[in-house]
């Protein structure tokens, strides 16, 4: 049985399978990763999020080579902001740099604006699924769960931005829906270094109640074994 060397236990419990495992790439968007975007405007560390890019690229390469399903997510709101809850709208106005505000990359976190697009370094290839969301978790008000169930996916390898918010929210939602999750710590990033460390640590508490955590190299080893087995 092929598993990823992860902590506090190997992932997944019943072995890696191309038919049951997917790579989920969370919100690798210009508004979170580029100068002039949302995260930059609120004072987040771009170094903290951009450190995830090489790891995400390595995971994409390994998953594509192995033939795993790949799903990208994008967090952005409708142009008319009809899906933006009032308290979030208030907070955006209070920050003067939040959702819907005008910035160097267009209106912040609004669909169709330059800042909402996935960065070129992690761009989806034709045939890879992109899920649009207007919440932190990728399951809330989206068709992600239907997509996964239709393909028989049970295990999720999760990476992207941000470790402490959208990545963690997605893992928590997935766990409650019966999916086993692996957070890839060096393919995730946060605008706050301490928050990133805390997000990784939370994957290890209570015996891994939310899932497991591993490094990119460990995932590459597991996927390479899977690729060899299928050859």
C-alpha atoms as an extended CHARMM CRD file, in Angstrom:
* protein
*
       231  EXT
         1         1  UNK       CA              0.0000000000        0.0000000000        0.0000000000  PROA      1               0.0000000000
         2         2  UNK       CA              1.4030000000        3.4010000000       -1.0200000000  PROA      2               0.0000000000
         3         3  UNK       CA              1.0730000000        6.2560000000        1.4440000000  PROA      3               0.0000000000
         4         4  UNK       CA              2.6100000000        9.6880000000        1.9890000000  PROA      4               0.0000000000
         5         5  UNK       CA              4.9720000000        9.9810000000        4.9570000000  PROA      5               0.0000000000
         6         6  UNK       CA              2.9470000000       12.5250000000        6.9090000000  PROA      6               0.0000000000
         7         7  UNK       CA              2.2450000000       13.3500000000       10.5150000000  PROA      7               0.0000000000
         8         8  UNK       CA              0.7120000000       12.3640000000       12.8380000000  PROA      8               0.0000000000
         9         9  UNK       CA             -0.1540000000        9.3510000000       10.6290000000  PROA      9               0.0000000000
        10        10  UNK       CA              0.4020000000        8.1990000000        7.0340000000  PROA      10              0.0000000000
        11        11  UNK       CA             -1.9120000000        9.5860000000        4.3560000000  PROA      11              0.0000000000
        12        12  UNK       CA             -4.3050000000        8.2350000000        3.2730000000  PROA      12              0.0000000000
        13        13  UNK       CA             -5.3280000000        5.4770000000        5.6270000000  PROA      13              0.0000000000
        14        14  UNK       CA             -6.2570000000        3.0970000000        2.7750000000  PROA      14              0.0000000000
        15        15  UNK       CA             -3.4800000000        3.9950000000        0.3450000000  PROA      15              0.0000000000
        16        16  UNK       CA             -2.9350000000        6.4240000000       -2.4930000000  PROA      16              0.0000000000
        17        17  UNK       CA             -5.0530000000        5.8640000000       -5.5700000000  PROA      17              0.0000000000
        18        18  UNK       CA             -5.3880000000        7.8920000000       -8.7490000000  PROA      18              0.0000000000
        19        19  UNK       CA             -9.1070000000        7.1790000000       -8.7600000000  PROA      19              0.0000000000
        20        20  UNK       CA             -9.7130000000        8.3560000000       -5.1930000000  PROA      20              0.0000000000
        21        21  UNK       CA             -7.2450000000       11.2160000000       -4.6440000000  PROA      21              0.0000000000
        22        22  UNK       CA             -7.3240000000       14.8000000000       -5.9360000000  PROA      22              0.0000000000
        23        23  UNK       CA             -5.0540000000       17.8270000000       -5.6360000000  PROA      23              0.0000000000
        24        24  UNK       CA             -6.9020000000       20.9440000000       -4.4680000000  PROA      24              0.0000000000
        25        25  UNK       CA             -5.1030000000       24.2380000000       -5.1590000000  PROA      25              0.0000000000
        26        26  UNK       CA             -6.6390000000       27.0460000000       -3.1160000000  PROA      26              0.0000000000
        27        27  UNK       CA             -6.8600000000       30.6660000000       -4.3090000000  PROA      27              0.0000000000
        28        28  UNK       CA             -3.5060000000       31.2190000000       -6.0270000000  PROA      28              0.0000000000
        29        29  UNK       CA             -4.7540000000       34.6140000000       -7.2020000000  PROA      29              0.0000000000
        30        30  UNK       CA             -3.0720000000       37.9170000000       -7.9360000000  PROA      30              0.0000000000
        31        31  UNK       CA             -5.1140000000       39.6590000000       -5.2100000000  PROA      31              0.0000000000
        32        32  UNK       CA             -3.4070000000       37.4510000000       -2.6500000000  PROA      32              0.0000000000
        33        33  UNK       CA              0.0410000000       37.1040000000       -4.2040000000  PROA      33              0.0000000000
        34        34  UNK       CA              0.9150000000       40.2110000000       -6.2330000000  PROA      34              0.0000000000
        35        35  UNK       CA              1.9040000000       43.7450000000       -5.2110000000  PROA      35              0.0000000000
        36        36  UNK       CA             -1.1060000000       46.0370000000       -5.1930000000  PROA      36              0.0000000000
        37        37  UNK       CA             -3.5390000000       43.2230000000       -4.4220000000  PROA      37              0.0000000000
        38        38  UNK       CA             -5.8230000000       42.7240000000       -1.4580000000  PROA      38              0.0000000000
        39        39  UNK       CA             -3.3230000000       41.0720000000        0.8670000000  PROA      39              0.0000000000
        40        40  UNK       CA             -0.6500000000       43.6490000000        0.1130000000  PROA      40              0.0000000000
        41        41  UNK       CA             -3.1060000000       46.4740000000        0.7400000000  PROA      41              0.0000000000
        42        42  UNK       CA             -4.0730000000       45.2270000000        4.2030000000  PROA      42              0.0000000000
        43        43  UNK       CA             -0.4230000000       44.8630000000        5.2260000000  PROA      43              0.0000000000
        44        44  UNK       CA              0.0420000000       41.1180000000        4.7830000000  PROA      44              0.0000000000
        45        45  UNK       CA              3.4550000000       39.7120000000        3.9810000000  PROA      45              0.0000000000
        46        46  UNK       CA              3.7770000000       38.9100000000        0.2850000000  PROA      46              0.0000000000
        47        47  UNK       CA              6.9260000000       36.9280000000        1.0740000000  PROA      47              0.0000000000
        48        48  UNK       CA              4.8040000000       34.7900000000        3.3780000000  PROA      48              0.0000000000
        49        49  UNK       CA              2.3640000000       33.8300000000        0.6410000000  PROA      49              0.0000000000
        50        50  UNK       CA              4.7350000000       33.7790000000       -2.3090000000  PROA      50              0.0000000000
        51        51  UNK       CA              6.9150000000       31.2070000000       -0.5500000000  PROA      51              0.0000000000
        52        52  UNK       CA              4.1650000000       28.7290000000       -1.4220000000  PROA      52              0.0000000000
        53        53  UNK       CA              4.5450000000       29.1690000000       -5.1960000000  PROA      53              0.0000000000
        54        54  UNK       CA              7.4880000000       26.7720000000       -5.7880000000  PROA      54              0.0000000000
        55        55  UNK       CA              5.8100000000       24.0680000000       -3.7380000000  PROA      55              0.0000000000
        56        56  UNK       CA              2.5030000000       24.4880000000       -5.5440000000  PROA      56              0.0000000000
        57        57  UNK       CA              4.3130000000       24.2490000000       -8.8720000000  PROA      57              0.0000000000
        58        58  UNK       CA              6.0310000000       21.0330000000       -7.7990000000  PROA      58              0.0000000000
        59        59  UNK       CA              2.7360000000       19.5100000000       -6.6770000000  PROA      59              0.0000000000
        60        60  UNK       CA              1.0570000000       20.4860000000       -9.9450000000  PROA      60              0.0000000000
        61        61  UNK       CA              3.8830000000       18.8660000000      -11.8980000000  PROA      61              0.0000000000
        62        62  UNK       CA              3.7300000000       15.6620000000       -9.8470000000  PROA      62              0.0000000000
        63        63  UNK       CA             -0.0660000000       15.4450000000       -9.9210000000  PROA      63              0.0000000000
        64        64  UNK       CA             -0.1920000000       16.0330000000      -13.6770000000  PROA      64              0.0000000000
        65        65  UNK       CA              2.4670000000       13.4220000000      -14.3110000000  PROA      65              0.0000000000
        66        66  UNK       CA              0.6410000000       10.9050000000      -12.1030000000  PROA      66              0.0000000000
        67        67  UNK       CA             -2.7700000000       11.6890000000      -13.5840000000  PROA      67              0.0000000000
        68        68  UNK       CA             -4.4790000000       12.9100000000      -10.4160000000  PROA      68              0.0000000000
        69        69  UNK       CA             -7.5460000000       15.1220000000      -10.8190000000  PROA      69              0.0000000000
        70        70  UNK       CA             -6.6170000000       18.7640000000      -10.1300000000  PROA      70              0.0000000000
        71        71  UNK       CA             -9.1060000000       21.3580000000       -8.9010000000  PROA      71              0.0000000000
        72        72  UNK       CA             -8.2720000000       25.0400000000       -8.5410000000  PROA      72              0.0000000000
        73        73  UNK       CA            -10.3710000000       27.4720000000       -6.5210000000  PROA      73              0.0000000000
        74        74  UNK       CA            -10.8070000000       31.2360000000       -6.8380000000  PROA      74              0.0000000000
        75        75  UNK       CA            -12.3590000000       33.4880000000       -4.2150000000  PROA      75              0.0000000000
        76        76  UNK       CA            -14.1150000000       36.4640000000       -5.7670000000  PROA      76              0.0000000000
        77        77  UNK       CA            -17.5240000000       38.0860000000       -5.6040000000  PROA      77              0.0000000000
        78        78  UNK       CA            -20.1300000000       39.0890000000       -8.1620000000  PROA      78              0.0000000000
        79        79  UNK       CA            -19.5870000000       42.4140000000       -9.8920000000  PROA      79              0.0000000000
        80        80  UNK       CA            -22.7280000000       43.7990000000       -8.2240000000  PROA      80              0.0000000000
        81        81  UNK       CA            -21.5680000000       42.4150000000       -4.8250000000  PROA      81              0.0000000000
        82        82  UNK       CA            -24.9950000000       40.8580000000       -4.3110000000  PROA      82              0.0000000000
        83        83  UNK       CA            -23.2680000000       37.8580000000       -2.6710000000  PROA      83              0.0000000000
        84        84  UNK       CA            -21.2400000000       39.9750000000       -0.2380000000  PROA      84              0.0000000000
        85        85  UNK       CA            -22.7290000000       39.7650000000        3.2870000000  PROA      85              0.0000000000
        86        86  UNK       CA            -23.3970000000       43.1570000000        4.9370000000  PROA      86              0.0000000000
        87        87  UNK       CA            -20.8110000000       42.6990000000        7.6860000000  PROA      87              0.0000000000
        88        88  UNK       CA            -18.1290000000       41.9170000000        5.0880000000  PROA      88              0.0000000000
        89        89  UNK       CA            -19.1610000000       44.9560000000        3.0570000000  PROA      89              0.0000000000
        90        90  UNK       CA            -18.8780000000       47.1090000000        6.1830000000  PROA      90              0.0000000000
        91        91  UNK       CA            -15.4610000000       45.7070000000        6.9930000000  PROA      91              0.0000000000
        92        92  UNK       CA            -14.2630000000       46.3010000000        3.4260000000  PROA      92              0.0000000000
        93        93  UNK       CA            -15.3460000000       49.9290000000        3.5890000000  PROA      93              0.0000000000
        94        94  UNK       CA            -13.7870000000       50.3310000000        7.0270000000  PROA      94              0.0000000000
        95        95  UNK       CA            -10.4740000000       48.9040000000        5.7820000000  PROA      95              0.0000000000
        96        96  UNK       CA            -10.7130000000       50.9560000000        2.5680000000  PROA      96              0.0000000000
        97        97  UNK       CA             -8.9610000000       48.1000000000        0.8260000000  PROA      97              0.0000000000
        98        98  UNK       CA            -11.4280000000       45.2420000000        1.0160000000  PROA      98              0.0000000000
        99        99  UNK       CA            -13.8160000000       43.5080000000       -1.3530000000  PROA      99              0.0000000000
       100       100  UNK       CA            -15.1330000000       45.7550000000       -4.1020000000  PROA      100             0.0000000000
       101       101  UNK       CA            -12.7440000000       48.6200000000       -3.3890000000  PROA      101             0.0000000000
       102       102  UNK       CA            -10.7840000000       49.9820000000       -6.3490000000  PROA      102             0.0000000000
       103       103  UNK       CA             -7.1050000000       49.0640000000       -6.3830000000  PROA      103             0.0000000000
       104       104  UNK       CA             -4.1290000000       48.7110000000       -8.7330000000  PROA      104             0.0000000000
       105       105  UNK       CA             -5.4300000000       45.3070000000       -9.8710000000  PROA      105             0.0000000000
       106       106  UNK       CA             -8.9960000000       46.4960000000      -10.3630000000  PROA      106             0.0000000000
       107       107  UNK       CA            -11.8450000000       46.0610000000       -7.9190000000  PROA      107             0.0000000000
       108       108  UNK       CA            -10.6050000000       43.8900000000       -5.0860000000  PROA      108             0.0000000000
       109       109  UNK       CA            -11.7230000000       40.2380000000       -5.1630000000  PROA      109             0.0000000000
       110       110  UNK       CA            -14.3690000000       40.8250000000       -7.8190000000  PROA      110             0.0000000000
       111       111  UNK       CA            -14.8960000000       38.2870000000      -10.5840000000  PROA      111             0.0000000000
       112       112  UNK       CA            -13.5050000000       39.3190000000      -13.9370000000  PROA      112             0.0000000000
       113       113  UNK       CA            -11.0590000000       41.8410000000      -12.4670000000  PROA      113             0.0000000000
       114       114  UNK       CA             -7.2980000000       41.3230000000      -13.0010000000  PROA      114             0.0000000000
       115       115  UNK       CA             -6.6920000000       40.6910000000       -9.3230000000  PROA      115             0.0000000000
       116       116  UNK       CA             -9.1140000000       37.7730000000       -9.2240000000  PROA      116             0.0000000000
       117       117  UNK       CA             -7.1410000000       35.7720000000      -11.7830000000  PROA      117             0.0000000000
       118       118  UNK       CA             -4.8540000000       32.8690000000      -10.8870000000  PROA      118             0.0000000000
       119       119  UNK       CA             -1.1780000000       33.7640000000      -11.2130000000  PROA      119             0.0000000000
       120       120  UNK       CA              0.6190000000       32.5260000000      -14.3170000000  PROA      120             0.0000000000
       121       121  UNK       CA              2.9860000000       30.3640000000      -12.2550000000  PROA      121             0.0000000000
       122       122  UNK       CA              0.0690000000       28.1850000000      -11.0820000000  PROA      122             0.0000000000
       123       123  UNK       CA             -2.3680000000       28.6090000000      -13.9700000000  PROA      123             0.0000000000
       124       124  UNK       CA             -4.7770000000       25.7320000000      -14.6700000000  PROA      124             0.0000000000
       125       125  UNK       CA             -4.2030000000       23.6590000000      -17.7740000000  PROA      125             0.0000000000
       126       126  UNK       CA             -7.0780000000       22.8260000000      -20.1300000000  PROA      126             0.0000000000
       127       127  UNK       CA             -9.2800000000       20.2050000000      -18.5400000000  PROA      127             0.0000000000
       128       128  UNK       CA             -8.4330000000       21.1630000000      -14.9600000000  PROA      128             0.0000000000
       129       129  UNK       CA            -11.4710000000       22.2520000000      -12.9970000000  PROA      129             0.0000000000
       130       130  UNK       CA            -11.7990000000       25.7540000000      -11.5420000000  PROA      130             0.0000000000
       131       131  UNK       CA            -14.3230000000       26.3280000000       -8.7430000000  PROA      131             0.0000000000
       132       132  UNK       CA            -15.4470000000       29.8930000000       -8.0650000000  PROA      132             0.0000000000
       133       133  UNK       CA            -16.3330000000       30.6880000000       -4.4810000000  PROA      133             0.0000000000
       134       134  UNK       CA            -17.4460000000       33.7080000000       -2.4930000000  PROA      134             0.0000000000
       135       135  UNK       CA            -16.5840000000       32.2850000000        0.9180000000  PROA      135             0.0000000000
       136       136  UNK       CA            -13.3920000000       31.2280000000        2.6380000000  PROA      136             0.0000000000
       137       137  UNK       CA            -14.1800000000       27.5170000000        2.5150000000  PROA      137             0.0000000000
       138       138  UNK       CA            -14.3200000000       25.9700000000       -0.9470000000  PROA      138             0.0000000000
       139       139  UNK       CA            -17.3950000000       23.8590000000       -0.1590000000  PROA      139             0.0000000000
       140       140  UNK       CA            -19.6820000000       26.7180000000        0.9230000000  PROA      140             0.0000000000
       141       141  UNK       CA            -22.2850000000       27.4640000000       -1.7830000000  PROA      141             0.0000000000
       142       142  UNK       CA            -20.1990000000       25.7790000000       -4.5160000000  PROA      142             0.0000000000
       143       143  UNK       CA            -20.4070000000       22.5630000000       -6.5370000000  PROA      143             0.0000000000
       144       144  UNK       CA            -17.0650000000       21.2380000000       -5.2610000000  PROA      144             0.0000000000
       145       145  UNK       CA            -18.5700000000       18.3850000000       -3.2600000000  PROA      145             0.0000000000
       146       146  UNK       CA            -20.7020000000       17.2550000000       -6.2160000000  PROA      146             0.0000000000
       147       147  UNK       CA            -17.6130000000       17.2880000000       -8.4550000000  PROA      147             0.0000000000
       148       148  UNK       CA            -15.6280000000       15.1870000000       -5.9800000000  PROA      148             0.0000000000
       149       149  UNK       CA            -18.4360000000       12.7030000000       -5.3080000000  PROA      149             0.0000000000
       150       150  UNK       CA            -19.0840000000       12.2570000000       -9.0400000000  PROA      150             0.0000000000
       151       151  UNK       CA            -15.4570000000       11.2220000000       -9.5000000000  PROA      151             0.0000000000
       152       152  UNK       CA            -15.2890000000        8.9540000000       -6.4660000000  PROA      152             0.0000000000
       153       153  UNK       CA            -12.7250000000       11.1730000000       -4.7260000000  PROA      153             0.0000000000
       154       154  UNK       CA            -12.2350000000       10.4340000000       -1.0240000000  PROA      154             0.0000000000
       155       155  UNK       CA             -8.7910000000       11.8960000000       -0.2980000000  PROA      155             0.0000000000
       156       156  UNK       CA             -7.6690000000       15.4980000000       -0.8060000000  PROA      156             0.0000000000
       157       157  UNK       CA             -4.1280000000       16.8460000000       -1.0510000000  PROA      157             0.0000000000
       158       158  UNK       CA             -4.5580000000       20.5370000000       -0.2430000000  PROA      158             0.0000000000
       159       159  UNK       CA             -2.2290000000       23.4670000000       -0.9230000000  PROA      159             0.0000000000
       160       160  UNK       CA             -2.4410000000       27.1930000000       -1.6360000000  PROA      160             0.0000000000
       161       161  UNK       CA             -3.3660000000       30.4570000000        0.0450000000  PROA      161             0.0000000000
       162       162  UNK       CA             -3.8840000000       31.1910000000        2.8730000000  PROA      162             0.0000000000
       163       163  UNK       CA             -2.7850000000       28.5220000000        5.3250000000  PROA      163             0.0000000000
       164       164  UNK       CA             -4.7590000000       29.9430000000        8.2230000000  PROA      164             0.0000000000
       165       165  UNK       CA             -7.9130000000       30.9960000000        6.4240000000  PROA      165             0.0000000000
       166       166  UNK       CA             -9.0610000000       29.5620000000        3.0790000000  PROA      166             0.0000000000
       167       167  UNK       CA             -6.8640000000       26.4500000000        3.2050000000  PROA      167             0.0000000000
       168       168  UNK       CA             -7.8700000000       25.6400000000        6.7680000000  PROA      168             0.0000000000
       169       169  UNK       CA            -11.5400000000       26.4440000000        6.2050000000  PROA      169             0.0000000000
       170       170  UNK       CA            -11.6000000000       24.1230000000        3.1960000000  PROA      170             0.0000000000
       171       171  UNK       CA             -9.8970000000       21.3020000000        5.1030000000  PROA      171             0.0000000000
       172       172  UNK       CA            -12.3160000000       21.6670000000        8.0040000000  PROA      172             0.0000000000
       173       173  UNK       CA            -15.3120000000       21.6230000000        5.6770000000  PROA      173             0.0000000000
       174       174  UNK       CA            -13.9230000000       18.6040000000        3.8180000000  PROA      174             0.0000000000
       175       175  UNK       CA            -13.2360000000       16.7090000000        7.0450000000  PROA      175             0.0000000000
       176       176  UNK       CA            -16.8100000000       17.2280000000        8.2160000000  PROA      176             0.0000000000
       177       177  UNK       CA            -18.0400000000       15.8980000000        4.8490000000  PROA      177             0.0000000000
       178       178  UNK       CA            -16.0820000000       12.6760000000        5.1850000000  PROA      178             0.0000000000
       179       179  UNK       CA            -13.0020000000       13.4560000000        3.0660000000  PROA      179             0.0000000000
       180       180  UNK       CA             -9.5330000000       12.6740000000        4.4250000000  PROA      180             0.0000000000
       181       181  UNK       CA             -7.1930000000       15.6510000000        3.9420000000  PROA      181             0.0000000000
       182       182  UNK       CA             -3.4730000000       16.2360000000        3.6950000000  PROA      182             0.0000000000
       183       183  UNK       CA             -2.1630000000       19.7830000000        4.1410000000  PROA      183             0.0000000000
       184       184  UNK       CA              1.1400000000       20.3250000000        2.3120000000  PROA      184             0.0000000000
       185       185  UNK       CA              2.8630000000       22.7760000000        4.6150000000  PROA      185             0.0000000000
       186       186  UNK       CA              5.5470000000       24.1450000000        2.2770000000  PROA      186             0.0000000000
       187       187  UNK       CA              3.0420000000       24.5710000000       -0.5430000000  PROA      187             0.0000000000
       188       188  UNK       CA              0.8520000000       26.8000000000        1.6150000000  PROA      188             0.0000000000
       189       189  UNK       CA              1.4410000000       30.3780000000        2.7170000000  PROA      189             0.0000000000
       190       190  UNK       CA              0.0390000000       33.1380000000        4.8740000000  PROA      190             0.0000000000
       191       191  UNK       CA              0.4730000000       36.8620000000        5.1610000000  PROA      191             0.0000000000
       192       192  UNK       CA              1.2570000000       36.2480000000        8.8280000000  PROA      192             0.0000000000
       193       193  UNK       CA              4.1270000000       33.8810000000        9.6540000000  PROA      193             0.0000000000
       194       194  UNK       CA              2.8040000000       33.0220000000       13.1030000000  PROA      194             0.0000000000
       195       195  UNK       CA             -0.6190000000       32.2240000000       11.6680000000  PROA      195             0.0000000000
       196       196  UNK       CA              0.9780000000       29.8490000000        9.1610000000  PROA      196             0.0000000000
       197       197  UNK       CA              2.8390000000       28.0240000000       11.9290000000  PROA      197             0.0000000000
       198       198  UNK       CA             -0.3520000000       27.7780000000       13.9680000000  PROA      198             0.0000000000
       199       199  UNK       CA             -2.2970000000       26.4400000000       10.9860000000  PROA      199             0.0000000000
       200       200  UNK       CA              0.2670000000       23.6930000000       10.4530000000  PROA      200             0.0000000000
       201       201  UNK       CA              0.3410000000       22.8720000000       14.1670000000  PROA      201             0.0000000000
       202       202  UNK       CA             -3.4610000000       22.5610000000       14.2970000000  PROA      202             0.0000000000
       203       203  UNK       CA             -3.2560000000       19.7210000000       11.7880000000  PROA      203             0.0000000000
       204       204  UNK       CA             -1.3650000000       17.6580000000       14.3740000000  PROA      204             0.0000000000
       205       205  UNK       CA             -3.5560000000       18.1680000000       17.4510000000  PROA      205             0.0000000000
       206       206  UNK       CA             -6.0130000000       15.5990000000       18.8080000000  PROA      206             0.0000000000
       207       207  UNK       CA             -4.2200000000       12.8810000000       16.8940000000  PROA      207             0.0000000000
       208       208  UNK       CA             -4.7700000000       14.5820000000       13.5520000000  PROA      208             0.0000000000
       209       209  UNK       CA             -8.4960000000       15.1440000000       13.9320000000  PROA      209             0.0000000000
       210       210  UNK       CA             -8.5690000000       17.4660000000       10.8950000000  PROA      210             0.0000000000
       211       211  UNK       CA             -6.1920000000       15.4380000000        8.7460000000  PROA      211             0.0000000000
       212       212  UNK       CA             -2.4600000000       15.0560000000        8.2820000000  PROA      212             0.0000000000
       213       213  UNK       CA              0.3900000000       17.3510000000        7.2440000000  PROA      213             0.0000000000
       214       214  UNK       CA              3.4520000000       16.6910000000        5.0800000000  PROA      214             0.0000000000
       215       215  UNK       CA              6.0670000000       18.4230000000        2.9530000000  PROA      215             0.0000000000
       216       216  UNK       CA              6.1420000000       18.6420000000       -0.8300000000  PROA      216             0.0000000000
       217       217  UNK       CA              9.0320000000       16.1760000000       -1.0710000000  PROA      217             0.0000000000
       218       218  UNK       CA              7.0560000000       13.5420000000        0.8330000000  PROA      218             0.0000000000
       219       219  UNK       CA              4.0930000000       13.9460000000       -1.5080000000  PROA      219             0.0000000000
       220       220  UNK       CA              6.3800000000       13.7110000000       -4.5350000000  PROA      220             0.0000000000
       221       221  UNK       CA              7.7920000000       10.4290000000       -3.2430000000  PROA      221             0.0000000000
       222       222  UNK       CA              4.3250000000        8.9590000000       -2.7760000000  PROA      222             0.0000000000
       223       223  UNK       CA              3.0910000000       10.0920000000       -6.1910000000  PROA      223             0.0000000000
       224       224  UNK       CA              6.2600000000        8.8040000000       -7.8750000000  PROA      224             0.0000000000
       225       225  UNK       CA              5.6080000000        5.3800000000       -6.3360000000  PROA      225             0.0000000000
       226       226  UNK       CA              2.0270000000        5.5370000000       -7.5840000000  PROA      226             0.0000000000
       227       227  UNK       CA              3.2460000000        6.4540000000      -11.0590000000  PROA      227             0.0000000000
       228       228  UNK       CA              5.7090000000        3.5510000000      -11.1310000000  PROA      228             0.0000000000
       229       229  UNK       CA              3.0440000000        1.1070000000       -9.9710000000  PROA      229             0.0000000000
       230       230  UNK       CA              0.7610000000        2.1730000000      -12.8150000000  PROA      230             0.0000000000
       231       231  UNK       CA              3.5060000000        1.9310000000      -15.4590000000  PROA      231             0.0000000000
